[in-house]
């Protein structure tokens, strides 16, 4: 019998309530010692019965081995377990029911490390990942599925030692004689590129800057690029795996540039993909800058500069 015809039957299924987390800070950036405040928002078309609503705040460091390092060291697998930095759980609503419509439940959670742990800055890398999450869990009856919502917030840490760090200009000169890892330097065209980096101890919230000049070059140039590289180290006393990967590459000159012309170096450090330089027992996060010279025949010359990132 068709649905809706006399004698037919209809079945209605109540839509699941909507669950959301809204923080009072729009940018979701917090520092250690601050209080994270916000609302758990429940939207329901009818009365919503539940078995309690719980808020969890979690922070952890996840470590991963690159494909080339897997199987090298048995001891790695113990040291690669996630490092828990904080873990709090609070019951914000006891079992009961919520009225139809929109319900906002306020919450406050202090941002403090667990025990003697230290909070590290939020960082999304390839083999090292530092993440902080708020999770809301609404328990429901057996016939209804539990509701879960999570929200990432960002932790920024002030480096106490960085206040004493002073900007020191780093002059450089790139010629065929300064190149390393080159088997036959006679095949490299004669060139001389000079310049300076304003500092190798960089504040992460300020642009990386400097300048370079192509004083002479026998072969035509195709491009000059600035490459930001992350160097992530995972391991323990028995051994470690170190991997360098590109974060971003910016072209600062295109084509066969004029000789003697000052070319500015300017790069903004990307949020989340960079953090203050970290050196711990289980992992390290370091950064380097490469100045990449591309000749017209696609030969590449690279000059490497280790840098330290801080926040002050």
C-alpha positions, 0 to 999 in steps of 0.5 A: 500500500503506498505511503500516505494512502488510507490505512498506510503508515508513516515512520518518523526518525528524530534528527540527532541534536547538533553539538558544537564548541565555541571559544570566546577567543576568535583566534583560539590562541592561548598561553600557559596559565591562561583560562580557556573559556567558551560554550558547548552549544547543543541544538535540538528539535525536541527535548534531548535526553542524555546520560551526561556531557563531558569536556576533555582537554588533551595535549600531546606530541605524536612522533612518526618515523619516515619510511627509510627509518622504519625497522632500523632501531627496535628501541625506537618503537618504545620512544615513539609512543605519544607524549601526553602533555595535558589531559583534563576531563570535567563533567559539565552537565549531569544526566538529564534532558535539555530543552528544545532549541539552542542550549549554551553551556559555559565552561572554563578550563585552566591551561596547565601542563600535566604533572612535571611536563612542559607545554610546547608550542602548537606545531604541525610537522611531518614526523613531529606533531604537537596538538591541543584539543578540546573534546565534548562527549554527550552520552546517550541511551543505547538506542541513540548514538553518542555525540562527539565534537572536537576543536583544536586550539593553539598554544603559544609559548614565550621563550625566556632565553630569547629575551637575551638573544641579540640580532647579529648580521650574518654576511655570506659569499657564495662562489664555486670555491665555497660549495660543498658536495661538488665532485667536479667544480670545473663544471660549475660556471664562475660566479660570485654572490654576496649578501647578508642575513639580518639575523640567524636568531629569528623572532617567529612573529617577524619576517625573515630578512636580508639582501643579496647581490649577484656581483658576477656570473658567467652563465645566465641565471634562471631563478633565485629562491628562498627555501624554508626547511624543517629538520625533525629528529625522533629517537632515543639514546640507542639511535635517532632518525633525522629528516629534513623536509621543505616547508615553503619555497619563495622565488625572490628573483626571476630570470637573469638578474642585473649584476650589482643589484640589491635583491631584498630577502623577505619571508614570513614564517607560516603559522602552525608549520613553524614553532620556536626551535625545540630540543628535547630528549625524545625529539627535536624540531630545528629549521634551516634556510636555503638560498637556491641559485638556479642557472638557465641550464637547470643546474642548481647551487644551494647555500645552507644556513641553520637558524633558530626560531624564538618567540619574544 
